[in-house]
Amino acid sequence: MNYNKKSVKDIDVNGKKVLLRCDFNVPQDKATRAITDDKRIRAALPTIQYLLDNGAAVICCSHLGKPKKVENFREVLTLAPVAKRLGELLNMDVIFATDTIGEDAKAKAAALKPGQILLLENTRFDPREEKNDPEFAKELASMAEIFVSDAFGTVHRAHASTAGVAAYLPAVSGMLIQKELEIMGGALANPKRPFVAILGGAKVSDKLGVINNLLEKADTIIIGGGMAYTFKKAMGYSIGKSLLDEEKIDYCRDMMAKAKEKGVNLLLPVDNMTAPEFADVEPQYSEDGNIPDDQMGMDIGPKSIALFSEAVKDAGTVVWNGPMGVFEFDHFNKGTVAMAQALADSNAITIIGGGDSAAAAKKFGFADKITHISTGGGASLEFLEGKELPGVACLLDK
């Protein structure tokens, strides 16, 4: 995939109407609908401000939640509270359209002047959005002259507002996506070496494509979390009641053989912290890699922490996706905290691929010491798999 895409700074937006795809899928209080975390709105501000400062009329669009699964979704999942919060953050009026491509949206878009901003109602209120329906995409595009994509968390989805509109408008990236493409794309296309990838999380099946792709690129791959136990089982260790992807045992053997053949250093836990059940209880220590039949692996042990941290110390690039253990439990967060610490202490370009590892880095106070924390969980995973992302592929090449 080509990561070298035109950004909003490569085109003239002065006097133009710009359709800006944001990620305003913010968490809200179930009872009051108040926004409980506005960081996704704040993340859109640099691109919005740039467009406004450079004479564009900005038409924002976004999805919020999954209307198909919610009763009275028009009240519950309206973007009206987002318009209010965005206005507060920009210190200006944000005009709100009560529909997405209906009369209200079109009238307000037509009347919009340079330096003004309009937010359309939730794109998913129209079922054609998720089907990437050409007619819906065309109607959405008809309100603007340029499309700017800045919702990295949705670029792995071929929806009308993420990819479809690019068939009708010149399409470029906003600053959020530009940063993702420069840093993550750069790390995958031309990493500073040694390139170390740390993969955790529950299941091997979730990371099949990622492991396969990174075996072509990385110098060292570290595997922790629940997925490590299937690898350990494939090596002949006893894993007790630990998580196991039974059907992936042969796959793990193939991956280990492939790593050996390619000269990739594949590191697995050599010791584990265990518990008799999935609970935040006093840990038992399993020091030889075998886990007793009545125990389940919950975190990596101190020898594994030392081994993994040593591999990170001299790296040039580190990409991390997935925790080392059940970090939500205080008794089993040591491995994940240690990996976050190792990245923070490293002189490498350090990248966290969204999701749980991003949550862990923030929770334990390491976020500001990481080069880049991706804004998209699913999108960054597909990025690491080497898949083509529809919402990026549709942008103009430099």
TITORRO-484281 format. One record per residue (C-alpha): residue number from 1; x, y, z. Coordinates in steps of 0.001 Angstrom, whole numbers, plus 500000, padded with zeros to 6 digits. Example, Ala and Ser with C-alpha at 12.3 -4.5 7.8 and 13.67 -1.06 7.14 Angstrom:
+------+--------+--------+--------+
| doro |     c1 |     c2 |     c3 |
+------+--------+--------+--------+
|    1 | 512300 | 495500 | 507800 |
|    2 | 513670 | 498940 | 507140 |
+------+--------+--------+--------+
***
This chain:
+------+--------+--------+--------+
| doro |     c1 |     c2 |     c3 |
+------+--------+--------+--------+
|    1 | 500000 | 500000 | 500000 |
|    2 | 501212 | 503499 | 499161 |
|    3 | 501486 | 505601 | 502349 |
|    4 | 502660 | 508723 | 500499 |
|    5 | 499340 | 510586 | 500243 |
|    6 | 498488 | 514241 | 499706 |
|    7 | 497451 | 516084 | 502833 |
|    8 | 495309 | 519152 | 503421 |
|    9 | 498506 | 521236 | 503331 |
|   10 | 499234 | 520166 | 499737 |
|   11 | 496107 | 521799 | 498272 |
|   12 | 494469 | 525234 | 498169 |
|   13 | 491355 | 525310 | 500367 |
|   14 | 490749 | 529072 | 500288 |
|   15 | 487110 | 529854 | 499453 |
|   16 | 486319 | 526149 | 499088 |
|   17 | 483663 | 524040 | 500783 |
|   18 | 485389 | 521102 | 502452 |
|   19 | 483697 | 517893 | 503567 |
|   20 | 485734 | 516748 | 506588 |
|   21 | 485312 | 513171 | 507888 |
|   22 | 486030 | 513283 | 511620 |
|   23 | 485902 | 510596 | 514283 |
|   24 | 483367 | 512009 | 516732 |
|   25 | 482395 | 508551 | 518028 |
|   26 | 482728 | 509725 | 521630 |
|   27 | 481690 | 507923 | 524825 |
|   28 | 478608 | 509342 | 526539 |
|   29 | 476843 | 508935 | 529861 |
|   30 | 473974 | 506505 | 529239 |
|   31 | 471492 | 508455 | 531371 |
|   32 | 472305 | 512090 | 530552 |
|   33 | 474002 | 511660 | 527116 |
|   34 | 476758 | 513999 | 528361 |
|   35 | 480118 | 513414 | 526639 |
|   36 | 482402 | 511666 | 529152 |
|   37 | 485626 | 511911 | 527124 |
|   38 | 486123 | 514534 | 524386 |
|   39 | 489628 | 513561 | 523253 |
|   40 | 488426 | 512486 | 519791 |
|   41 | 486834 | 515922 | 519317 |
|   42 | 490051 | 517597 | 520500 |
|   43 | 492079 | 515393 | 518119 |
|   44 | 490159 | 516886 | 515155 |
|   45 | 490862 | 520504 | 516163 |
|   46 | 494233 | 521025 | 514379 |
|   47 | 492772 | 520084 | 510982 |
|   48 | 489547 | 522046 | 511569 |
|   49 | 491477 | 525121 | 512720 |
|   50 | 493833 | 524894 | 509733 |
|   51 | 490891 | 524766 | 507316 |
|   52 | 489105 | 527687 | 509002 |
|   53 | 492301 | 529777 | 509170 |
|   54 | 492915 | 529155 | 505462 |
|   55 | 489501 | 530360 | 504312 |
|   56 | 487561 | 527117 | 503941 |
|   57 | 483908 | 526545 | 504789 |
|   58 | 484018 | 523305 | 506799 |
|   59 | 481292 | 520653 | 506660 |
|   60 | 482071 | 517981 | 509279 |
|   61 | 480561 | 514517 | 509249 |
|   62 | 480963 | 511505 | 511530 |
|   63 | 479238 | 508396 | 512823 |
|   64 | 478348 | 507852 | 516483 |
|   65 | 477628 | 504375 | 517837 |
|   66 | 475643 | 501639 | 516114 |
|   67 | 472107 | 502880 | 515400 |
|   68 | 470994 | 499417 | 514224 |
|   69 | 471396 | 498144 | 517785 |
|   70 | 469724 | 501046 | 519600 |
|   71 | 466039 | 501811 | 520138 |
|   72 | 465071 | 505468 | 519519 |
|   73 | 468578 | 505919 | 518061 |
|   74 | 467756 | 509376 | 516666 |
|   75 | 467556 | 510751 | 520206 |
|   76 | 470235 | 508567 | 521772 |
|   77 | 472929 | 508811 | 519065 |
|   78 | 472440 | 512334 | 517758 |
|   79 | 475597 | 514397 | 517176 |
|   80 | 473935 | 517510 | 518673 |
|   81 | 475971 | 517226 | 521941 |
|   82 | 479148 | 516944 | 519821 |
|   83 | 478256 | 520155 | 517952 |
|   84 | 477860 | 521919 | 521298 |
|   85 | 481195 | 520641 | 522657 |
|   86 | 483018 | 521385 | 519397 |
|   87 | 481680 | 524948 | 519536 |
|   88 | 482996 | 525342 | 523094 |
|   89 | 486447 | 524051 | 522110 |
|   90 | 486664 | 526269 | 518990 |
|   91 | 485052 | 529211 | 520806 |
|   92 | 482684 | 529801 | 517893 |
|   93 | 479235 | 528801 | 516651 |
|   94 | 479012 | 525326 | 515153 |
|   95 | 475937 | 525109 | 512930 |
|   96 | 474158 | 521757 | 513299 |
|   97 | 472116 | 520036 | 510578 |
|   98 | 469306 | 517789 | 511796 |
|   99 | 469858 | 515380 | 508898 |
|  100 | 472830 | 514123 | 506881 |
|  101 | 471930 | 514671 | 503214 |
|  102 | 468364 | 515985 | 503607 |
|  103 | 466871 | 519437 | 503145 |
|  104 | 468313 | 520894 | 506356 |
|  105 | 471875 | 519693 | 505611 |
|  106 | 471769 | 520893 | 502001 |
|  107 | 470313 | 524305 | 502831 |
|  108 | 472854 | 524917 | 505604 |
|  109 | 475757 | 523668 | 503468 |
|  110 | 474695 | 525918 | 500582 |
|  111 | 474551 | 528971 | 502892 |
|  112 | 477889 | 528187 | 504626 |
|  113 | 480522 | 530925 | 504288 |
|  114 | 484334 | 530629 | 504465 |
|  115 | 485420 | 530571 | 508110 |
|  116 | 482158 | 528914 | 509220 |
|  117 | 481641 | 525322 | 510354 |
|  118 | 478693 | 522959 | 509992 |
|  119 | 478247 | 519499 | 511547 |
|  120 | 475932 | 517054 | 509796 |
|  121 | 473809 | 514568 | 511734 |
|  122 | 475138 | 511023 | 512351 |
|  123 | 476055 | 509453 | 508977 |
|  124 | 474893 | 506017 | 510188 |
|  125 | 471313 | 507237 | 510574 |
|  126 | 471162 | 506394 | 506853 |
|  127 | 471639 | 502625 | 506343 |
|  128 | 473291 | 503352 | 502988 |
|  129 | 476369 | 504760 | 504786 |
|  130 | 477691 | 501362 | 505891 |
|  131 | 476824 | 499786 | 502521 |
|  132 | 479017 | 502402 | 500794 |
|  133 | 476032 | 503172 | 498585 |
|  134 | 477150 | 505305 | 495578 |
|  135 | 473966 | 507416 | 495561 |
|  136 | 474343 | 508292 | 499245 |
|  137 | 478059 | 509049 | 498756 |
|  138 | 477246 | 511244 | 495746 |
|  139 | 474623 | 513230 | 497698 |
|  140 | 477086 | 513727 | 500570 |
|  141 | 479827 | 514823 | 498172 |
|  142 | 477492 | 517227 | 496319 |
|  143 | 477643 | 519691 | 499243 |
|  144 | 481423 | 520238 | 498966 |
|  145 | 484337 | 520731 | 496559 |
|  146 | 487070 | 518857 | 498468 |
|  147 | 487055 | 515802 | 500746 |
|  148 | 489419 | 515676 | 503735 |
|  149 | 489654 | 512365 | 505584 |
|  150 | 490797 | 512656 | 509200 |
|  151 | 489151 | 509726 | 511017 |
|  152 | 491916 | 507120 | 511204 |
|  153 | 489784 | 504879 | 513423 |
|  154 | 487415 | 504257 | 510480 |
|  155 | 489759 | 504043 | 507445 |
|  156 | 489685 | 500227 | 507483 |
|  157 | 485970 | 500411 | 506647 |
|  158 | 484751 | 501021 | 503095 |
|  159 | 481788 | 503236 | 504027 |
|  160 | 480273 | 506090 | 502033 |
|  161 | 481730 | 508840 | 504252 |
|  162 | 485172 | 507189 | 504622 |
|  163 | 485837 | 506047 | 501051 |
|  164 | 482779 | 506389 | 498773 |
|  165 | 482784 | 510200 | 498574 |
|  166 | 486331 | 510119 | 497138 |
|  167 | 484827 | 508926 | 493833 |
|  168 | 483187 | 512359 | 493474 |
|  169 | 485654 | 514772 | 495114 |
|  170 | 489435 | 515248 | 495211 |
|  171 | 490416 | 513500 | 498471 |
|  172 | 493329 | 514259 | 500822 |
|  173 | 494247 | 513416 | 504400 |
|  174 | 493853 | 515608 | 507448 |
|  175 | 496646 | 516015 | 509999 |
|  176 | 495685 | 513027 | 512151 |
|  177 | 495801 | 510584 | 509256 |
|  178 | 498912 | 512250 | 507816 |
|  179 | 500709 | 511606 | 511115 |
|  180 | 499574 | 507953 | 511194 |
|  181 | 500766 | 507431 | 507616 |
|  182 | 504109 | 509122 | 508208 |
|  183 | 504937 | 507360 | 511485 |
|  184 | 503265 | 503957 | 511197 |
|  185 | 503674 | 503757 | 507431 |
|  186 | 507317 | 504771 | 507787 |
|  187 | 507937 | 502190 | 510507 |
|  188 | 506577 | 499407 | 508306 |
|  189 | 508008 | 500538 | 504981 |
|  190 | 511466 | 501636 | 506102 |
|  191 | 512064 | 501025 | 509836 |
|  192 | 515093 | 502200 | 511764 |
|  193 | 516692 | 498908 | 512845 |
|  194 | 516700 | 496752 | 514846 |
|  195 | 512914 | 496621 | 514376 |
|  196 | 511172 | 494990 | 517379 |
|  197 | 507469 | 494092 | 517329 |
|  198 | 505675 | 493276 | 520593 |
|  199 | 502393 | 491419 | 520222 |
|  200 | 500022 | 490550 | 523054 |
|  201 | 496337 | 490147 | 523639 |
|  202 | 494117 | 487131 | 524044 |
|  203 | 493992 | 485103 | 520853 |
|  204 | 496449 | 484001 | 518187 |
|  205 | 493596 | 484090 | 515646 |
|  206 | 493234 | 487876 | 516149 |
|  207 | 496868 | 488431 | 515164 |
|  208 | 497436 | 485793 | 512431 |
|  209 | 497899 | 488316 | 509623 |
|  210 | 499963 | 490645 | 511815 |
|  211 | 502461 | 487925 | 512810 |
|  212 | 502742 | 486768 | 509208 |
|  213 | 503330 | 490288 | 507870 |
|  214 | 505809 | 491256 | 510605 |
|  215 | 507878 | 488098 | 510027 |
|  216 | 508768 | 489704 | 506685 |
|  217 | 509841 | 492984 | 508301 |
|  218 | 510899 | 492655 | 511959 |
|  219 | 514243 | 491622 | 513453 |
|  220 | 512640 | 490497 | 516727 |
|  221 | 509043 | 489545 | 517527 |
|  222 | 508025 | 489326 | 521181 |
|  223 | 504835 | 487414 | 521948 |
|  224 | 503063 | 487774 | 525304 |
|  225 | 499508 | 487857 | 526634 |
|  226 | 497001 | 485043 | 526265 |
|  227 | 498155 | 484263 | 522720 |
|  228 | 501576 | 483126 | 523994 |
|  229 | 500121 | 479971 | 525570 |
|  230 | 499123 | 478474 | 522220 |
|  231 | 502747 | 478936 | 521098 |
|  232 | 503974 | 477346 | 524340 |
|  233 | 501610 | 474415 | 523832 |
|  234 | 502971 | 474046 | 520274 |
|  235 | 506483 | 473830 | 521771 |
|  236 | 505408 | 470980 | 524072 |
|  237 | 504996 | 472905 | 527342 |
|  238 | 502076 | 472243 | 529683 |
|  239 | 499860 | 475311 | 529942 |
|  240 | 497309 | 474218 | 532549 |
|  241 | 493977 | 476033 | 532197 |
|  242 | 495489 | 478922 | 530194 |
|  243 | 493858 | 480377 | 527082 |
|  244 | 494344 | 478087 | 524100 |
|  245 | 493508 | 478441 | 520408 |
|  246 | 493414 | 474678 | 519831 |
|  247 | 493005 | 475024 | 516061 |
|  248 | 496046 | 477306 | 515794 |
|  249 | 498683 | 474990 | 517311 |
|  250 | 499980 | 473904 | 513888 |
|  251 | 499935 | 477526 | 512736 |
|  252 | 502137 | 478478 | 515702 |
|  253 | 504601 | 475708 | 514765 |
|  254 | 504665 | 477028 | 511179 |
|  255 | 505295 | 480587 | 512392 |
|  256 | 508174 | 479466 | 514632 |
|  257 | 509696 | 477532 | 511720 |
|  258 | 509258 | 480562 | 509443 |
|  259 | 510921 | 482838 | 512019 |
|  260 | 513894 | 480468 | 512225 |
|  261 | 514170 | 480280 | 508434 |
|  262 | 514087 | 484093 | 508098 |
|  263 | 516452 | 484718 | 510998 |
|  264 | 513790 | 486550 | 513026 |
|  265 | 514313 | 486321 | 516785 |
|  266 | 510939 | 485086 | 518141 |
|  267 | 510733 | 485559 | 521904 |
|  268 | 508131 | 483870 | 524126 |
|  269 | 507627 | 484015 | 527913 |
|  270 | 510054 | 481819 | 529872 |
|  271 | 508130 | 482167 | 533155 |
|  272 | 504581 | 483130 | 534133 |
|  273 | 502422 | 484527 | 536892 |
|  274 | 499372 | 482305 | 537326 |
|  275 | 496068 | 481960 | 539195 |
|  276 | 493608 | 479107 | 539746 |
|  277 | 490820 | 481188 | 538139 |
|  278 | 490316 | 484345 | 536110 |
|  279 | 490306 | 486730 | 539085 |
|  280 | 492442 | 489447 | 540695 |
|  281 | 493961 | 487142 | 543310 |
|  282 | 497445 | 486679 | 544798 |
|  283 | 499609 | 485327 | 541921 |
|  284 | 501434 | 481984 | 541902 |
|  285 | 504814 | 481820 | 540159 |
|  286 | 505608 | 479285 | 537464 |
|  287 | 509331 | 479673 | 536793 |
|  288 | 510159 | 476991 | 534223 |
|  289 | 507634 | 477788 | 531463 |
|  290 | 505310 | 474914 | 532445 |
|  291 | 502025 | 475851 | 534121 |
|  292 | 500420 | 473422 | 536622 |
|  293 | 497157 | 471764 | 535561 |
|  294 | 495093 | 473673 | 538150 |
|  295 | 496488 | 477110 | 537153 |
|  296 | 496081 | 479539 | 534246 |
|  297 | 498685 | 481971 | 532932 |
|  298 | 497713 | 485579 | 533721 |
|  299 | 500905 | 487566 | 533128 |
|  300 | 504545 | 487153 | 532153 |
|  301 | 507054 | 486569 | 534972 |
|  302 | 510193 | 488521 | 536023 |
|  303 | 512598 | 486530 | 533791 |
|  304 | 510379 | 487208 | 530764 |
|  305 | 510197 | 490893 | 531690 |
|  306 | 514023 | 491045 | 531782 |
|  307 | 514313 | 489159 | 528468 |
|  308 | 511745 | 491312 | 526658 |
|  309 | 513041 | 494607 | 528107 |
|  310 | 516586 | 493734 | 526984 |
|  311 | 515334 | 493193 | 523414 |
|  312 | 513663 | 496630 | 523435 |
|  313 | 516693 | 498443 | 524919 |
|  314 | 518797 | 498546 | 521740 |
|  315 | 515943 | 498769 | 519224 |
|  316 | 515675 | 501428 | 516528 |
|  317 | 511920 | 500998 | 516067 |
|  318 | 509409 | 499344 | 518405 |
|  319 | 505778 | 498628 | 517529 |
|  320 | 503542 | 497334 | 520342 |
|  321 | 500035 | 495941 | 520010 |
|  322 | 498369 | 494039 | 522845 |
|  323 | 499035 | 493743 | 526610 |
|  324 | 501320 | 491131 | 528209 |
|  325 | 498748 | 489956 | 530743 |
|  326 | 495425 | 490794 | 532357 |
|  327 | 496504 | 494389 | 533048 |
|  328 | 493033 | 495361 | 534330 |
|  329 | 493857 | 493265 | 537429 |
|  330 | 496399 | 494922 | 539762 |
|  331 | 498027 | 491563 | 540537 |
|  332 | 498647 | 490857 | 536849 |
|  333 | 499667 | 494176 | 535327 |
|  334 | 503438 | 493944 | 535978 |
|  335 | 504355 | 492631 | 532511 |
|  336 | 502327 | 495281 | 530687 |
|  337 | 503666 | 498070 | 532933 |
|  338 | 507235 | 496811 | 532355 |
|  339 | 506771 | 496866 | 528557 |
|  340 | 505367 | 500400 | 528708 |
|  341 | 508374 | 501362 | 530880 |
|  342 | 510794 | 499713 | 528418 |
|  343 | 509308 | 501702 | 525525 |
|  344 | 509407 | 504917 | 527558 |
|  345 | 513087 | 504365 | 528464 |
|  346 | 514110 | 503428 | 524914 |
|  347 | 515755 | 505782 | 522421 |
|  348 | 513841 | 504041 | 519628 |
|  349 | 510926 | 505315 | 517576 |
|  350 | 508134 | 503829 | 519703 |
|  351 | 504657 | 503201 | 518338 |
|  352 | 501637 | 501810 | 520151 |
|  353 | 498960 | 500453 | 517838 |
|  354 | 495807 | 501616 | 519613 |
|  355 | 493478 | 499393 | 521630 |
|  356 | 494404 | 497897 | 525009 |
|  357 | 498126 | 498710 | 524844 |
|  358 | 497258 | 502380 | 524267 |
|  359 | 494840 | 502245 | 527228 |
|  360 | 497575 | 500643 | 529368 |
|  361 | 500219 | 503238 | 528435 |
|  362 | 497790 | 506018 | 529373 |
|  363 | 496610 | 504292 | 532553 |
|  364 | 500158 | 503819 | 533862 |
|  365 | 501373 | 507301 | 532889 |
|  366 | 503727 | 506520 | 529996 |
|  367 | 501742 | 508047 | 527123 |
|  368 | 503797 | 511250 | 526894 |
|  369 | 507033 | 509250 | 526573 |
|  370 | 505887 | 507284 | 523500 |
|  371 | 506670 | 508624 | 520006 |
|  372 | 503208 | 507838 | 518656 |
|  373 | 500024 | 506256 | 519988 |
|  374 | 497687 | 505344 | 517143 |
|  375 | 494139 | 506699 | 517250 |
|  376 | 492639 | 503600 | 515614 |
|  377 | 492511 | 500136 | 517177 |
|  378 | 491060 | 498085 | 514304 |
|  379 | 492647 | 500322 | 511667 |
|  380 | 496130 | 500085 | 513195 |
|  381 | 495815 | 496289 | 513429 |
|  382 | 494965 | 496077 | 509722 |
|  383 | 497797 | 498539 | 509041 |
|  384 | 500215 | 496142 | 510817 |
|  385 | 498781 | 493258 | 508782 |
|  386 | 499764 | 495085 | 505611 |
|  387 | 496143 | 495217 | 504419 |
|  388 | 494984 | 497944 | 502094 |
|  389 | 492863 | 500438 | 504049 |
|  390 | 489965 | 501650 | 501851 |
|  391 | 489858 | 505085 | 503511 |
|  392 | 493554 | 505612 | 502746 |
|  393 | 493720 | 503962 | 499312 |
|  394 | 491087 | 506435 | 498030 |
|  395 | 493262 | 509501 | 498823 |
|  396 | 495303 | 511262 | 496154 |
|  397 | 498939 | 510155 | 495892 |
|  398 | 501662 | 512776 | 496293 |
+------+--------+--------+--------+
***
